[in-house]
Amino acid sequence: MKWIKSASGSAYQDYVLQDNEKTLLSLRYNSHTGTLRLKAGNIKRLLMLDTLQPAKIKIGFLNEYGITVGGLSFTDGKANSGTIRMNEYSYHYILSAAEGAAIRIYDSADNKLRVHGVLSPLQGMGIININNEQCFANEMYTPLVAGLLWYISINEISPAAAM
């Protein structure tokens, strides 16, 4: 699986998640409104990204009705690892700038690796050093992780699926 940037405008960016030329997920992020439009097959969802605590330590995912359906909590305030909840599922993720935007997603219940791959749109851009640790400063970081986790939560992906 891989993310491909398909379009962008002054306020939005479009990406598609593909696997062997088949589109699995379409994602549109509007940075002005903080909304994320997702479509996988016939399933559509609008998520609003809402900062719930200061310093963007926790980001809530609200559906189109304003109901919280998940959230993203960063480990020790660092965006490169944390816990993400989507619907009734909970995952732990680690994103490594040193490995070229490699992401590992583990099921929180049994700690099994669910996905290991690369968030290709983040490669080579938006990397900053914080306390001698490389971190992503790209605004698409949270929307891409949220979109991927939403897709995982509505589909069965075999453990360690390649991205």
N, C-alpha and C positions, 0 to 999 in steps of 0.2 A: 504494500500500500504506500501511496505517496500523496502529499499535498501539492497541488498545482495552482498557481495564481491564474485566474481566468479573466479578471477585469478589475479596474479600479476607477474611482472618481474622486471628487474633492472630499467627499464625506464617507465613502464606502470602499470596501475592498472585498472582492469575490474570490473564493477558493473552491476547488473541488478535491475530494479525496477519491483517488482512483486505485484500482487493483487490476492489473493486466488490461489496461485500457477501458475497463468498466467503471463508470462513475458510481460510487457508493453513497456519497454525501456531497451536497452543495451547501456552501456556507457564505453568508454575506454579513459583514460586520460594518456597522455604522458607528464611527468613532464619536460623532457629535451627540448621538442619542444613547450610545452605549448598548445598542441592541444587536442581537445575533440572530439571523434568520437561518434556520437549518431545514434541509429537506433530504430525506432518505427514502427513495421509492415513493410511496403514497403518504408517508408520514411527514408532516410539517410541524415545526415548532418555532416559536419566537421566544427567545430568552433575553432578559434584560440583565446586564451585569451591574451590580450595585455594591459599592464599597460599604461594608457593614461596620468596619472598625477603622480607627485612624491608621495612617501610614500604609494603607492598602494591604494589611495583613490578612484580611478575610474578605472575599468577594462572594456575594450571594447571587444565585441564579434564580430569577423570577420568571414565571411563564407569562403568557399574554394576558392572564387574568390578575397578575400581581401576586400570585401565590408562590412562595419559595419552594422550589423543586430540587435545590441542591446548593452547593457552595464549594469554594476553594479556600483552604487554609494553608498558609505557607509555614514551613518548618523554620523556627527561629527567625521569622521575618524575612527569610530568603526565598525568592520566587522559584528557585531551581529545584525545590523539592517540597512536598506537602501532601495533604490529603484532599481528595475531591469526592464529593457526594453528588450523585445524579440519580434522581428518582429514589428507589430504595437501595441502590447499590453504593458501595464505598470502596475507593481505591487509594492506593498510595503511589505517588509517581516521583521519579527522579529524572531531571533533565540536565544533561552534561554539555556545557559549552566546549569543554576540552575535547569531546568526542564529536564535534561538529553537529550539535543540536540533537544528540541521541537521547531518546526518551525510553524509559522503562516504566511500565505500569503493572502494579501488583494488586491482586485482589486482597482487600483488607481482611476478609474473613479467614482465608487460608494461606495468605502470603505467597500464592502462586503467581508466577510471571504470566501476565495476560498479553502484553504487547511489548515488543522491543523493536525500535526503529528510529527513524530520523525525521524530525520536523523540518523538512527541506526548505521551506520559505524562510526559516530563521538562520540558515547557514550563512556565515560570513557577514552578518549585519547585526547591528544593535547589541554587540557584546561589550560590557563594561566590567571593570574590576572593582569589587567591593570586598574589603578586608582580605586581599590577596586571593579572592575566589572569583572566577569568571561568572558573570550573571547576564541574563538577557534583559535589554532595555527596550526591546521591540514591542510596540503596542499590540501586535498580533499574537503575542505569546499566550495570553489568557484566552482569547477567542479560539485559537487553534486547539489548545488543550481541552477547553470546554466542549468544542465540537466533536473532537475525537472521543471523549468520555461519554457524551450523549449518544454517539453512534454505538459504542460498546454496550451501553446500558440497554439499548433497544434490540441488539443483535447478539447472537452467540458467535464470538470470535475465538478460535482455538488458541490455547496457550502459546505464547511466544510467536504470534503471527508477525511476519516481517512487514515493515512499512516501506 
